[in-house]
Amino acid sequence: MPAGAAAWQGVKENPGIGAEDHRAVEIRPAQARDIDGLVIVEQQCFNVYYYAFYTLDRRDFEYYLQDADTLFLVATLDGRLAGYVLGPVETWREPPAAHIDSIAVPPERQRAGIGSHLLHAFRQQVCERGSEIVTLEVAPANEIGLAFFTKHGFRKVHRLRNYYGKGLHGLLMAAPCDLGHSETDTKQP
Ligand SMILES: CC(C)(COP(=O)(O)OP(=O)(O)OC[C@H]1O[C@@H](n2cnc3c(N)ncnc32)[C@H](O)[C@@H]1OP(=O)(O)O)[C@@H](O)C(=O)NCCC(=O)NCCS
Protein backbone atom coordinates (compact mmCIF):
# COMPACT_ATOMS: atom_id res chain seq x y z
CA MET A 1 0.00 0.00 0.00
CA PRO A 2 1.50 3.41 -0.92
CA ALA A 3 2.52 5.95 1.74
CA GLY A 4 -0.46 7.76 3.14
CA ALA A 5 -2.84 5.05 2.06
CA ALA A 6 -5.36 3.52 4.39
CA ALA A 7 -8.05 0.95 3.95
CA TRP A 8 -11.32 0.38 5.68
CA GLN A 9 -13.50 -2.66 5.58
CA GLY A 10 -17.21 -2.34 5.88
CA VAL A 11 -18.58 0.30 3.54
CA LYS A 12 -22.09 1.01 4.75
CA GLU A 13 -24.77 -0.85 2.82
CA ASN A 14 -26.06 1.29 -0.03
CA PRO A 15 -28.94 0.36 -2.30
CA GLY A 16 -26.69 1.52 -5.15
CA ILE A 17 -24.02 -0.98 -4.15
CA GLY A 18 -25.08 -4.58 -4.30
CA ALA A 19 -24.26 -6.93 -1.46
CA GLU A 20 -21.57 -8.45 -3.65
CA ASP A 21 -19.95 -5.00 -3.78
CA HIS A 22 -19.73 -4.64 -0.01
CA ARG A 23 -15.95 -4.58 -0.07
CA ALA A 24 -12.96 -2.65 1.20
CA VAL A 25 -12.45 1.00 0.41
CA GLU A 26 -8.87 2.15 0.02
CA ILE A 27 -7.82 5.76 0.44
CA ARG A 28 -4.56 6.61 -1.32
CA PRO A 29 -2.76 9.58 -2.89
CA ALA A 30 -4.11 10.50 -6.32
CA GLN A 31 -2.05 9.55 -9.36
CA ALA A 32 -1.97 10.63 -13.01
CA ARG A 33 -3.79 7.43 -14.03
CA ASP A 34 -6.82 8.56 -11.98
CA ILE A 35 -7.45 11.69 -14.03
CA ASP A 36 -9.80 10.18 -16.65
CA GLY A 37 -12.07 8.91 -13.89
CA LEU A 38 -11.81 12.11 -11.88
CA VAL A 39 -13.03 14.19 -14.81
CA ILE A 40 -16.08 11.92 -15.10
CA VAL A 41 -16.82 12.18 -11.36
CA GLU A 42 -16.60 15.97 -11.66
CA GLN A 43 -19.16 16.04 -14.44
CA GLN A 44 -21.47 13.77 -12.49
CA CYS A 45 -21.19 15.75 -9.25
CA PHE A 46 -20.69 19.44 -10.00
CA ASN A 47 -22.46 20.20 -13.26
CA VAL A 48 -25.16 22.07 -11.31
CA TYR A 49 -26.55 25.62 -11.34
CA TYR A 50 -25.53 26.51 -7.77
CA TYR A 51 -21.88 26.03 -8.74
CA ALA A 52 -22.50 27.91 -12.01
CA PHE A 53 -21.91 24.56 -13.81
CA TYR A 54 -18.22 24.95 -13.02
CA THR A 55 -16.24 21.71 -12.96
CA LEU A 56 -12.56 20.99 -12.59
CA ASP A 57 -11.02 19.82 -15.84
CA ARG A 58 -8.02 17.68 -16.71
CA ARG A 59 -5.60 20.60 -16.43
CA ASP A 60 -6.93 21.50 -13.00
CA PHE A 61 -6.37 17.94 -11.76
CA GLU A 62 -2.88 17.94 -13.31
CA TYR A 63 -2.12 21.17 -11.46
CA TYR A 64 -3.29 19.77 -8.13
CA LEU A 65 -1.27 16.59 -8.68
CA GLN A 66 2.02 18.46 -9.07
CA ASP A 67 1.34 21.10 -6.40
CA ALA A 68 3.44 20.25 -3.36
CA ASP A 69 1.08 22.15 -1.01
CA THR A 70 -2.00 20.18 -2.09
CA LEU A 71 -3.22 17.03 -0.38
CA PHE A 72 -5.04 15.04 -3.06
CA LEU A 73 -6.54 11.69 -2.06
CA VAL A 74 -8.73 9.25 -3.93
CA ALA A 75 -10.98 6.47 -2.69
CA THR A 76 -11.12 3.22 -4.59
CA LEU A 77 -13.47 0.30 -4.24
CA ASP A 78 -11.94 -2.88 -5.61
CA GLY A 79 -9.50 -0.79 -7.60
CA ARG A 80 -12.17 1.43 -9.17
CA LEU A 81 -12.31 5.15 -8.46
CA ALA A 82 -14.99 5.87 -5.85
CA GLY A 83 -14.32 9.50 -4.92
CA TYR A 84 -11.72 12.12 -4.17
CA VAL A 85 -10.83 15.00 -1.89
CA LEU A 86 -8.27 17.72 -2.53
CA GLY A 87 -7.07 21.01 -1.15
CA PRO A 88 -4.08 23.01 0.01
CA VAL A 89 -2.35 22.63 3.34
CA GLU A 90 -1.52 26.20 4.34
CA THR A 91 0.64 26.01 7.42
CA TRP A 92 1.67 29.65 6.90
CA ARG A 93 -1.86 30.74 7.85
CA GLU A 94 -2.60 31.77 11.40
CA PRO A 95 -3.77 29.43 12.77
CA PRO A 96 -2.20 26.85 10.40
CA ALA A 97 -5.03 25.57 8.21
CA ALA A 98 -5.99 23.28 5.38
CA HIS A 99 -8.71 24.04 2.88
CA ILE A 100 -10.91 21.56 1.05
CA ASP A 101 -11.17 22.79 -2.52
CA SER A 102 -13.35 19.86 -3.52
CA ILE A 103 -14.70 16.52 -2.38
CA ALA A 104 -16.93 14.22 -4.40
CA VAL A 105 -18.21 10.67 -4.58
CA PRO A 106 -19.86 9.43 -7.80
CA PRO A 107 -23.65 9.21 -7.52
CA GLU A 108 -23.80 5.41 -7.61
CA ARG A 109 -21.40 5.25 -4.64
CA GLN A 110 -22.95 7.97 -2.49
CA ARG A 111 -24.45 7.48 0.98
CA ALA A 112 -22.23 4.48 1.65
CA GLY A 113 -19.75 6.21 3.95
CA ILE A 114 -17.05 6.82 1.31
CA GLY A 115 -17.20 10.62 1.57
CA SER A 116 -16.84 10.32 5.34
CA HIS A 117 -13.77 8.11 4.94
CA LEU A 118 -12.23 10.60 2.51
CA LEU A 119 -12.91 13.51 4.84
CA HIS A 120 -11.54 11.61 7.82
CA ALA A 121 -8.33 10.71 5.96
CA PHE A 122 -7.89 14.28 4.72
CA ARG A 123 -8.31 15.71 8.21
CA GLN A 124 -6.01 13.17 9.76
CA GLN A 125 -3.23 13.83 7.24
CA VAL A 126 -3.45 17.63 7.30
CA CYS A 127 -3.50 17.47 11.08
CA GLU A 128 -0.26 15.45 10.96
CA ARG A 129 1.18 18.18 8.73
CA GLY A 130 0.45 20.83 11.38
CA SER A 131 -2.98 22.19 10.43
CA GLU A 132 -5.23 23.21 13.28
CA ILE A 133 -8.39 23.92 11.33
CA VAL A 134 -9.98 22.84 8.06
CA THR A 135 -12.01 25.32 6.02
CA LEU A 136 -14.14 24.99 2.89
CA GLU A 137 -16.78 26.73 0.83
CA VAL A 138 -20.13 25.21 0.01
CA ALA A 139 -23.22 26.52 -1.78
CA PRO A 140 -26.19 26.92 0.61
CA ALA A 141 -28.34 25.32 -2.09
CA ASN A 142 -26.20 22.18 -1.84
CA GLU A 143 -28.33 20.68 0.93
CA ILE A 144 -26.57 17.31 0.85
CA GLY A 145 -23.14 18.93 1.02
CA LEU A 146 -24.28 21.10 3.92
CA ALA A 147 -25.71 18.11 5.78
CA PHE A 148 -22.52 16.16 5.16
CA PHE A 149 -20.15 18.85 6.45
CA THR A 150 -22.41 19.75 9.38
CA LYS A 151 -22.51 16.11 10.43
CA HIS A 152 -18.70 16.18 10.44
CA GLY A 153 -18.48 19.15 12.76
CA PHE A 154 -18.14 22.01 10.28
CA ARG A 155 -19.84 25.24 11.27
CA LYS A 156 -20.74 28.29 9.22
CA VAL A 157 -18.23 31.12 9.53
CA HIS A 158 -19.81 33.63 7.16
CA ARG A 159 -21.69 34.08 3.93
CA LEU A 160 -19.73 34.71 0.73
CA ARG A 161 -21.89 36.99 -1.37
CA ASN A 162 -21.98 36.12 -5.10
CA TYR A 163 -19.10 33.73 -4.54
CA TYR A 164 -20.08 31.36 -7.37
CA GLY A 165 -21.57 34.06 -9.60
CA LYS A 166 -24.33 36.66 -9.50
CA GLY A 167 -26.92 35.51 -6.97
CA LEU A 168 -24.96 32.33 -6.27
CA HIS A 169 -23.77 32.81 -2.72
CA GLY A 170 -21.38 30.59 -0.81
CA LEU A 171 -20.84 29.69 2.81
CA LEU A 172 -17.43 29.54 4.43
CA MET A 173 -17.36 26.68 6.93
CA ALA A 174 -14.65 25.60 9.35
CA ALA A 175 -13.93 22.79 11.78
CA PRO A 176 -11.08 21.99 14.13
CA CYS A 177 -8.62 19.71 12.43
CA ASP A 178 -8.52 16.96 14.99
CA LEU A 179 -12.03 15.66 15.51
CA GLY A 180 -10.99 12.04 15.77
CA HIS A 181 -13.29 11.33 18.67
CA SER A 182 -16.35 12.75 16.89
CA GLU A 183 -15.81 10.86 13.65
CA THR A 184 -18.12 8.13 14.83
CA ASP A 185 -19.92 8.13 11.51
CA THR A 186 -17.02 6.98 9.39
CA LYS A 187 -18.39 3.46 9.77
CA GLN A 188 -15.23 1.80 10.90
CA PRO A 189 -15.61 -1.97 11.06
C1 LIG B 1 -21.16 15.40 -0.24
C2 LIG B 1 -20.67 14.00 -0.66
C3 LIG B 1 -19.15 14.06 -0.94
C4 LIG B 1 -20.95 13.04 0.50
O1 LIG B 1 -20.35 11.77 0.17
P1 LIG B 1 -21.05 10.39 0.62
O2 LIG B 1 -20.08 9.29 0.44
O3 LIG B 1 -22.35 10.25 -0.09
O4 LIG B 1 -21.32 10.69 2.16
P2 LIG B 1 -21.50 9.64 3.38
O5 LIG B 1 -22.15 8.40 2.89
O6 LIG B 1 -20.18 9.50 4.05
O7 LIG B 1 -22.55 10.44 4.29
C5 LIG B 1 -22.21 10.98 5.57
C6 LIG B 1 -23.35 11.84 6.04
O8 LIG B 1 -23.58 12.95 5.14
C7 LIG B 1 -25.01 13.22 5.08
N1 LIG B 1 -25.54 12.86 3.77
C8 LIG B 1 -24.88 12.24 2.76
N2 LIG B 1 -25.70 12.07 1.70
C9 LIG B 1 -26.90 12.57 2.05
C10 LIG B 1 -28.15 12.69 1.39
N3 LIG B 1 -28.34 12.23 0.13
N4 LIG B 1 -29.17 13.30 2.06
C11 LIG B 1 -29.01 13.75 3.30
N5 LIG B 1 -27.84 13.68 4.00
C12 LIG B 1 -26.80 13.10 3.37
C13 LIG B 1 -25.63 12.31 6.12
O9 LIG B 1 -25.58 13.00 7.37
C14 LIG B 1 -24.68 11.13 6.11
O10 LIG B 1 -24.74 10.35 7.27
P3 LIG B 1 -25.83 9.13 7.36
O11 LIG B 1 -25.73 8.34 6.09
O12 LIG B 1 -25.39 8.36 8.57
O13 LIG B 1 -27.16 9.81 7.52
C15 LIG B 1 -21.44 13.47 -1.90
O14 LIG B 1 -22.84 13.61 -1.67
C16 LIG B 1 -21.11 14.22 -3.19
O15 LIG B 1 -20.16 13.88 -3.88
N6 LIG B 1 -21.90 15.26 -3.53
C17 LIG B 1 -21.66 16.00 -4.78
C18 LIG B 1 -20.41 16.87 -4.69
C19 LIG B 1 -20.53 17.86 -3.54
O16 LIG B 1 -21.54 18.52 -3.36
N7 LIG B 1 -19.43 17.99 -2.75
C20 LIG B 1 -19.43 18.89 -1.58
C21 LIG B 1 -19.16 20.30 -1.96
S1 LIG B 1 -17.42 20.52 -2.34
The ligand as an SDF file (V2000), in Angstrom:
LIG
                    3D

 48 50  0  0  0  0  0  0  0  0999 V2000
  -21.1630   15.3960   -0.2400 C   0  0  0  0  0  0  0  0  0  0  0  0
  -20.6690   14.0020   -0.6650 C   0  0  0  0  0  0  0  0  0  0  0  0
  -19.1530   14.0620   -0.9390 C   0  0  0  0  0  0  0  0  0  0  0  0
  -20.9450   13.0400    0.4980 C   0  0  0  0  0  0  0  0  0  0  0  0
  -20.3480   11.7700    0.1720 O   0  0  0  0  0  0  0  0  0  0  0  0
  -21.0550   10.3890    0.6180 P   0  0  0  0  0  0  0  0  0  0  0  0
  -20.0840    9.2940    0.4410 O   0  0  0  0  0  0  0  0  0  0  0  0
  -22.3520   10.2500   -0.0930 O   0  0  0  0  0  0  0  0  0  0  0  0
  -21.3240   10.6940    2.1600 O   0  0  0  0  0  0  0  0  0  0  0  0
  -21.5020    9.6380    3.3800 P   0  0  0  0  0  0  0  0  0  0  0  0
  -22.1550    8.4030    2.8890 O   0  0  0  0  0  0  0  0  0  0  0  0
  -20.1840    9.4950    4.0540 O   0  0  0  0  0  0  0  0  0  0  0  0
  -22.5490   10.4380    4.2950 O   0  0  0  0  0  0  0  0  0  0  0  0
  -22.2140   10.9790    5.5660 C   0  0  0  0  0  0  0  0  0  0  0  0
  -23.3510   11.8380    6.0390 C   0  0  0  0  0  0  0  0  0  0  0  0
  -23.5810   12.9520    5.1380 O   0  0  0  0  0  0  0  0  0  0  0  0
  -25.0110   13.2210    5.0820 C   0  0  0  0  0  0  0  0  0  0  0  0
  -25.5350   12.8620    3.7730 N   0  0  0  0  0  0  0  0  0  0  0  0
  -24.8810   12.2370    2.7580 C   0  0  0  0  0  0  0  0  0  0  0  0
  -25.7030   12.0720    1.7000 N   0  0  0  0  0  0  0  0  0  0  0  0
  -26.8960   12.5750    2.0530 C   0  0  0  0  0  0  0  0  0  0  0  0
  -28.1530   12.6900    1.3910 C   0  0  0  0  0  0  0  0  0  0  0  0
  -28.3400   12.2320    0.1350 N   0  0  0  0  0  0  0  0  0  0  0  0
  -29.1740   13.2980    2.0550 N   0  0  0  0  0  0  0  0  0  0  0  0
  -29.0130   13.7540    3.2950 C   0  0  0  0  0  0  0  0  0  0  0  0
  -27.8390   13.6810    3.9980 N   0  0  0  0  0  0  0  0  0  0  0  0
  -26.7960   13.0980    3.3740 C   0  0  0  0  0  0  0  0  0  0  0  0
  -25.6280   12.3140    6.1250 C   0  0  0  0  0  0  0  0  0  0  0  0
  -25.5840   13.0010    7.3700 O   0  0  0  0  0  0  0  0  0  0  0  0
  -24.6810   11.1300    6.1100 C   0  0  0  0  0  0  0  0  0  0  0  0
  -24.7370   10.3500    7.2660 O   0  0  0  0  0  0  0  0  0  0  0  0
  -25.8330    9.1310    7.3600 P   0  0  0  0  0  0  0  0  0  0  0  0
  -25.7320    8.3450    6.0860 O   0  0  0  0  0  0  0  0  0  0  0  0
  -25.3890    8.3620    8.5740 O   0  0  0  0  0  0  0  0  0  0  0  0
  -27.1620    9.8070    7.5210 O   0  0  0  0  0  0  0  0  0  0  0  0
  -21.4450   13.4680   -1.9040 C   0  0  0  0  0  0  0  0  0  0  0  0
  -22.8400   13.6070   -1.6740 O   0  0  0  0  0  0  0  0  0  0  0  0
  -21.1090   14.2240   -3.1930 C   0  0  0  0  0  0  0  0  0  0  0  0
  -20.1550   13.8760   -3.8830 O   0  0  0  0  0  0  0  0  0  0  0  0
  -21.8990   15.2640   -3.5340 N   0  0  0  0  0  0  0  0  0  0  0  0
  -21.6570   16.0010   -4.7840 C   0  0  0  0  0  0  0  0  0  0  0  0
  -20.4080   16.8670   -4.6900 C   0  0  0  0  0  0  0  0  0  0  0  0
  -20.5280   17.8560   -3.5400 C   0  0  0  0  0  0  0  0  0  0  0  0
  -21.5410   18.5190   -3.3550 O   0  0  0  0  0  0  0  0  0  0  0  0
  -19.4280   17.9870   -2.7490 N   0  0  0  0  0  0  0  0  0  0  0  0
  -19.4250   18.8880   -1.5830 C   0  0  0  0  0  0  0  0  0  0  0  0
  -19.1610   20.2960   -1.9600 C   0  0  0  0  0  0  0  0  0  0  0  0
  -17.4230   20.5170   -2.3430 S   0  0  0  0  0  0  0  0  0  0  0  0
  1  2  1  0
  2  3  1  0
  2  4  1  0
  2 36  1  0
  4  5  1  0
  5  6  1  0
  6  7  2  0
  6  8  1  0
  6  9  1  0
  9 10  1  0
 10 11  2  0
 10 12  1  0
 10 13  1  0
 13 14  1  0
 14 15  1  0
 15 16  1  0
 15 30  1  0
 16 17  1  0
 17 18  1  0
 17 28  1  0
 18 19  1  0
 18 27  1  0
 19 20  2  0
 20 21  1  0
 21 22  1  0
 21 27  2  0
 22 23  1  0
 22 24  2  0
 24 25  1  0
 25 26  2  0
 26 27  1  0
 28 29  1  0
 28 30  1  0
 30 31  1  0
 31 32  1  0
 32 33  2  0
 32 34  1  0
 32 35  1  0
 36 37  1  0
 36 38  1  0
 38 39  2  0
 38 40  1  0
 40 41  1  0
 41 42  1  0
 42 43  1  0
 43 44  2  0
 43 45  1  0
 45 46  1  0
 46 47  1  0
 47 48  1  0
M  END
$$$$
